[in-house]
Amino acid sequence: MKPVGFLCNDIFFRHAPPPWHPDQPDRLVAIIDELKRSELWEQLVHVTGRPAAFEDIARVHTPDHIAKVRSFGTGAIEDETFMSELSLDAALHAAGAVMEATDRIRQGEFRRAFCAVRPPGHHAEADKAVGFCIFNNVAVGARYAQCVGFRKIFIIDFDVHHGNGTQHIFENDNSVFFFSTHQAHLFPATGMESERGHGEGAGFTYNVVMQAGSGNRDYLEVYEALLPPLMKRFFPDLVIVSAGYDIHAADPLAAVRVSNEGVRAIISSILSSTHAPIIFVLEGGYHLPSLAESVRITIRELLK
């Protein structure tokens, strides 16, 4: 059995959007309760992590965006993105969790990790908060990883919504490969298959648009046939996964139909596609039972 890091911090429960908002602390409560009910909780290496410094955030976000977040206070910083009293601290720790996982991997403590964080990050653009996301956790983590010796980073985003922020941050960069599957005609209405990167980054963005109603077979055609050769060709030093479990059939915010077995097969395909260390970072997933089950399934695969 391989050691797996599980990064979570109490501050993530203190990020408090309005009660009607889909991203509630109960998401993490459900995940942790499910893992504790299983035999998996005691098998994990538990890490509380650390906050990212503003210098770390500045590797991917503009000074104006950072200044706005620091001075904003509480309320809607963007249409669907809310800040409460401790949201800035939570956002810094969410990005910092990916950095901490990277350091622990470098130190040989583990080669696989799961970051159970809030707020999510993949919609956050360089210059603004978007779609529940304040800072782009995966992007901050990827740039930090490059600073400490991981030259080539492969980012996989299987959230049902396109990771617009992550793509735009790296689409001119040939040292970071961005691969995404996401539902068609869904927020944020980006991620067309024709979008393949720009300049030096041409060919290092790969979007696969999934139609509403797509299920296990459709996803496995992508993750078993398309992803492995891309990973092999790029040969990454580190893989970071934006793990959005709103692909599950039970999730209310989308219309793809992946089952528990489909989630397991996707995770298994990702893991079998690379020998590089890998960090999963929580993004979406808003139906609590299926979210908790999906993370349990992911952790079980990571421990193999």
C-alpha positions, 0 to 999 in steps of 0.5 A: 500500500502506498502512503497518501497525503490528505491535506485539510485545514479547519480554516476551510470550514470557515469560508462561509458563502450565503446559506443558499450557495452550493459551496458550503462547509458541509461538503468537507464534513461529508467527505471526512465523515465518509472517510472516517466511516471507512477503513481509509481514514487511518491509512492516510498521512494527515497534513494541515498544510500552510497558507500560501504567501502573497508572493506565491499568489502573485506568480499567477495572479495580477497585483490588482486582483490580489489587492482587491481580494485583500481589501474587499471585506465581505459580500459578493466579490463577483456574481457567484463568488462570495467572501466572508470574514475568513475567506481570504485565510481559507483561500490562501490555505487552499493554494498553500495546501497544493504547495505543501503537498508538493514539498512533502512529495519532494521530501519523499513522505508520499508520492500521492496526495489529496487536497480537500480544500475550499474555496475551489480554484479552477475558474479564478482568472489571473485578474479576477475571482470567478465561479466560486473561486478566489485564487487558482489553487492548482495554478499557484501550486503548479508554478510553485512546483516549478520553482522547487524543481518540477519542471514539467506539470500536467494538469488534468481537470475532470470537473463538469465545468471548464477550468477557464482560469487554469487554461488561460493562465497557462495557454502560452506556456509549453511547460504546463499541459492543460487537459480538460473534460467538461460538459458542453453549453455549461458555465463558463462557456469556454473550453472549445476543442479548437482551443489548443493554446497560443504561441509557445503553448500551442498544442499544450491545451487539450479540451474534450467537450462532453455532451449532456447525458454522457456517461461512463463509456463516453468518459472512459473513451477519453481517459483510456484512449486519449489521455495516456498517449498525451501524458506519455508524450509530455512526460511530466515531472508532476501531475495535478488534478482538478478533481470536480465530482459534479460529473456524478449523475446525482449532482444537481449542477450538471447533466452528465451521468457518471456513476461511482464505477465511472469515477473509479475507472476515471481515477484508475485510468489517470493513475495508470497513465503516469509514473509521476507523483500526483496531487488531487485538488478538490474543485466541484461536487455539490450532492453530498452523498455522491461527493463523499462516495467519490472522494472515498473511491478516489482515496482507495485508488490512490492507496493502491 
